[in-house]
Amino acid sequence: MLTFSSVLEREFKKLVEEEKARLVEMILAPSGAIDFAQYRQLVGRVAGLVRSIELIEQAADEAQKQS
């Protein structure tokens, strides 16, 4: 049986991955509709989402060690 925390972690990761994929799709869109400033902002947002996954995994590892 999954605990609330494990379900929360899984759902959070799923949402972050979906948002990351959406942003990457915008960056790679062949239309070229974004300028360099928008590109930099999108890349920064993707990097922030990647970091958030790393942090939630680190927190989960620490919680596992303490239990």
Protein Blocks (a to p, Z undefined) as FASTA:
>chain_A
ZZfklmmmmmmmmmmmmmmmmmmmmmmpmnlpacfklmmmmmmmmmmmmmmmmmmmmmmm
mmmmmZZ
